[in-house]
């Protein structure tokens, strides 16, 4: 099976899905008994108020099996050198970012629950994000293990490679990771939305990594797809579990790390068009509000709330956004093929 990296990666994704679904039920029950339920702000839309108390910190459902399966593969490599083709050290970088941002988001979720709404300060959270992204950026720039086009900007379709010094490349990597992490966090506002969109994006980058011979990154991407699909088992409307910052920050940061490691990060705004659009909607709403002296550009931001207030049901918004996400992911993979 290891002679066919895609077959092996898909198998890993399937195994991850099954194992994650199995332990998801007990996790939901544990979170419920511990009283780890979603806090809904009073300024949230009326239809969100009924979700108060739904177990949160569901990012654990994704992170734990991904860590265990990835480490098991690396352990197999250490114990049996002939199994070296199974996995590689490069898979540990996105895993580090996944766990690091998951821990940061988990702390924020926990503090919100304990203090009834107040989590980590925005400044402290940003410092944590910059620190974790900085470690990844230094690794990509100076070690370059498993990273395509390190210290370069690769322009898809045109096939141009523009060199960058580490002084410019490292801040760029930090910016991309933090931006996508917060973009997915903004997207996580409806049942099933963030999970479906990120699963599609990871699948797309898994195919991009396959085209470039990054077999270990292919494995990580499809392990993530399996875990995201398993999370959706419990997050589909009506959700039994929310991912919280524990999952949203981690998924976005890990996705950005994968995109950077393939060198095809300029395709990220296309492949992850929904989180990017959600972020832009918030930025434009704020700028227009200030420029116009109090008027709104959208009914409400992020973007998914604008469509809900326009009459779409929650399921319609999620399904239509996912369709857009799938199609944009397909376009992104197609552009990666054009060289």
C-alpha angles and dihedrals in degrees: 000000000000088000086071107053095188093052090049093047092049090049090052089051091052093048090049091051094051095045092046094050090049095055095036093082095055090044092054090050093048092050091047093051092048089053093240096155133155117269112219117203118230091239092059117110115277094250090058094059093077090062093067112125096024108140112265137185084073090150084089087070088063103034101048099056092040090054094045096048094044093048091046089057092050091046089054088054092053095046096043113029090192086068091062091114090066098075144342145211093262090072089064094068097065087039090056091051092046092053095040096051090040090056091048092049091044091055090050092049092048094049091048090055094046095046096036098246108347113104131164113331115259090245095051092046092051091049090052092048092048092048095051094042090047092058090052091046093052091048092050093047102041104025099029091189108170091348122131119215095002112187089014141093110229114202111208121226091015092058092217121154116201114192120230129191116237087249089067100028097056096054089045091055091048091051094050094049095047093044095052092043091057092040092060089045090057090047092055097089105103132052109273097359105109093039095052095045096048093044090056091048093049090050090052093050089045088060091045090052090049091053089053096047095249093141096168092053089050088058093050093048095053093043085057091048091053092048093047092050090050090051089052088057086071098028099054116115115317092032122221090188138026122209095219122189086309089073105022098054091043096049094048094047093046091049091052091048091053091048091051093047091055089050088229095106092128085071091057095091087056100041091043096035095143097058089043091051091047090054094046090051091057093046093047092045091055095044093047092046090055095041095048096043098248107336123128127235092197131030087245137336143266094059098249091064090053090061093043090054087049091062106270116133120235091255092050093052093048095046094046094045089049091052089053089047093051094048093047090049089053090050090050093053090047091053090049088056093055108087 
